[in-house]
Amino acid sequence: MKVQAIIEAKINTQIDVEYLNVENESMRHAVPPNSETHFKVIVSSSQFIGMPLLARHRLINAILAEQLAGPIHALALHTYTPEQWSQKNNIAPISSDCLGGGK
């Protein structure tokens, strides 16, 4: 199973997701073609209501602990309550391009 599919399955089964988008951003980094090492996760859930941002990120990191210890090198998390996601017009920040090691 591809890493992206594992991320999607784990998040979908462990929290009440209203919106989930997992983007493989590996091609924007200095990694071999077809890598699955850099991901952007956008998730909206009512479970995030009243939860500080750090707690949301810790929850997602705990869900993906096995992948973070292995194939995932970088994980950009954008976590929203349904109201916050709606206020953003369902648009998450655009990721910047990789500058290369040490730049």
Secondary structure in CASP SS format (residue, H / E / C, confidence):
PFRMAT SS
TARGET T0000
AUTHOR 0000-0000-0000
METHOD secondary structure of the structure
MODEL  1
M C 1.00
K C 1.00
V H 1.00
Q H 1.00
A H 1.00
I H 1.00
I H 1.00
E H 1.00
A H 1.00
K H 1.00
I H 1.00
N H 1.00
T H 1.00
Q H 1.00
I C 1.00
D C 1.00
V E 1.00
E E 1.00
Y E 1.00
L E 1.00
N E 1.00
V E 1.00
E E 1.00
N E 1.00
E C 1.00
S H 1.00
M H 1.00
R H 1.00
H C 1.00
A C 1.00
V C 1.00
P C 1.00
P C 1.00
N C 1.00
S C 1.00
E C 1.00
T C 1.00
H E 1.00
F E 1.00
K E 1.00
V E 1.00
I E 1.00
V E 1.00
S E 1.00
S E 1.00
S H 1.00
Q H 1.00
F H 1.00
I C 1.00
G C 1.00
M C 1.00
P C 1.00
L H 1.00
L H 1.00
A H 1.00
R H 1.00
H H 1.00
R H 1.00
L H 1.00
I H 1.00
N H 1.00
A H 1.00
I H 1.00
L C 1.00
A H 1.00
E H 1.00
Q H 1.00
L H 1.00
A C 1.00
G C 1.00
P C 1.00
I C 1.00
H C 1.00
A E 1.00
L E 1.00
A E 1.00
L E 1.00
H E 1.00
T E 1.00
Y E 1.00
T C 1.00
P H 1.00
E H 1.00
Q H 1.00
W H 1.00
S H 1.00
Q H 1.00
K C 1.00
N C 1.00
N C 1.00
I C 1.00
A C 1.00
P C 1.00
I C 1.00
S C 1.00
S C 1.00
D C 1.00
C C 1.00
L C 1.00
G C 1.00
G C 1.00
G C 1.00
K C 1.00
END
